[in-house]
Amino acid sequence: MMKRKTFLNTLLILFVLSFFVTPLGEFGKVMLYKLFASTAVVIENSKQDKLTEYDWKLRDANHKEFNFKVSQGKVVFVHMWASWLVSSAAELQYVQETYDRYKGKVDFYIMTNEDRIVVEEFMAKKKFTFPVTYLISKENSALDTTIVPATFIIGKQGSIVVHQKKDIAKWNSETIYTVLDTLIKE
């Protein structure tokens, strides 16, 4: 008969392995990322950078080119993501909730540089409904798109009020909602 300690160790090893070799693994990893997600930090007014250049060519969900200049003078939420990052799957759930609450009031750019087919499959699988924006390679960009995930919240005057990079954040928090409500009223 197996000793209790050996049995518990075996169970622990099987549990850890389940994160790597079963569908439970992706779900479990997403839940862990969400568990450890924090609220994004709002940048103090005196330390906020200002977006001065809005000339940035992008593609919408239909792959039609447009220019980021359409959002100059508006409140903008920009989120860089990748479907292959488990952290993105976790964070995009928060982004979806924020989009649902503020669509029509805030310009959302939920951006990726991935292939359209891969993105559409990911969106359908995860049941996300926010609009996807595609980066155009070799184009000048108004923001740093080299770090994924990364999120920017930009005020009407171009102030970068939130810049979260690498770590995932709860974009559906009261802190973020207060920031967006304040920026909308300005």
N, C-alpha and C positions, 0 to 999 in steps of 0.2 A: 504494500500500500504506500502511495506517495505521501511524503510528509507534508504537513500543512504549509510550511514555508516554501517548499518547492512548488506546490500547487499554486500558491499566490504569486510567486515569481513567474511561473508559466502563464498565468492569466494576465499579468501585467505585460509581459512580452507580446502576447497575442493581441492585447488591446493596442499597444503601440504599433505593432505591425499592421493592424487594421487601418491605420491612418495612411499607409503607403500602398496597400494592395487591394483595397475594396472601395466600393462607392461610398461607404460610410466615411472613408478617409477624407474626401473632399468636403463633405458636410461638416465633419468634425473640425477640419482645419479652418473652415469659414467661421464656425462658431467660436473657435479659440481666438481668431483675429478680432471678431466682434466683441468678445469678452474683454480683450485688452485694448480696444480702441479708446482713444481719449477725445476730449473736445478740442477742436483746433484753437490755437492761440491767436487772439486778435492783436495786431501790431499797434503799438502806441502811435498816436498821431505824429509825434515828432520824429518817429523812426520809419514812417511809411515811405516807400518808394513811389514814384509817380510814373504811370505808363504814359509815355509821350508819343509813341508811334503806334498807330492802329492799322497801318498798311500791312495786311497779312492775308495772303490768299489761302483759302480753305475749301473743302468740299462738304456739301451737306449729305444727308443720308441717301439721296438719289445720285450722288457723285457730281452734282452740279456745282461749279465753282462760284464762290462769292467772296467778298472781302470783309474782314473783321471790322472795317470802318463803319459798318452798319450799326455797330454797338457803341460807337463813340457817344458819350453823353448819357449813357445808360448804366444801370447796375448790371454787372457781369459776373457770372459764376463759371470758371474754367476748371475742368477736371481732366487730367491726363491719366489714361488707364491702359491696361493690356489684358486681353482675355486669358492669357496663360499664367497670369499672376493670381494666385489664390487670394491674396490680400485685396486685389481689385474686385473680385466677386463679392467679398465681404463689404467693402466700402461702397460699392455701387448700390447696394441695398439702401444705404443711408442717402446717397445721392438721389435715388429714385423718389424717396419720400419727400425730400426737399424740392425736387423738381415738381412733384405733384402739388405741393403747397404753393409754389411761387411761379409756376408757368404763366406767362403773360405779363408778369410784373418784373421779372429778371430775365436777362438773356443768358441762356445756358449753352455752354460749349463743352460737351462731354466727349473728349477727343481721344483718338487712337491713330496709330500709323499702320494698323494691321490691314490685311486683305478684307475686302467687303464681305465675301462669302463666309469667312471665319467669324466675323463680327455679327453678321445676321444670324448665324447658327447659335452663337453664344447668347445673343439677345433673346431669341425665341426660347432657348432652353431655360434661361433664368427669368423669363417673362418680364423683362425690362421694356418700358415704353418711352423712355426719354429719347430725344433725337440725338443721333450720333453725328459727330463732326469728324471728318478725316483730315489729317495733316497731309500736306503736299510736300514730298521730299525735295530737298534742295531749295526750298522757298525760305525767304527771310521770315522770322517769326517775331511777334511782338513780345512773347514771353519765352522763358527757358523751357523747352520741351524735351530736354535730354534726360530728365529724372522722372521716373514713373514708379509709383503714383505721385502726383503733385496736384495741388489745388490752389487756385487764386480766387479771391473775391475782390472785385474792383468797383470802386465808387464811381458816381457820375462824372466827377472831375478827374478821374484817372488814378486816384490813390489806391494802392494795393493794400487793402485793409487786412486781408488774411493771405498768408502764403504757407501752406503746409506741404512738406515734401518728405518722401520716404515712409514716414509713419502714417498709418491710417487714422482717420478721425470720424467721429460721429457727426455727420453733416445735418442730422435731424435734431440737433440739440437746441435747447432754449437760447443758449449763447449765440449760436449761428442765426437762429430766427430773429433775435433781437438786433443783431448786426444788419441783417437784410432789411428788416422793417425800418430801421433808422436810415439806412442808405436810400431806400425807396422814397422816404419822406423828404429827403434833402432837395 
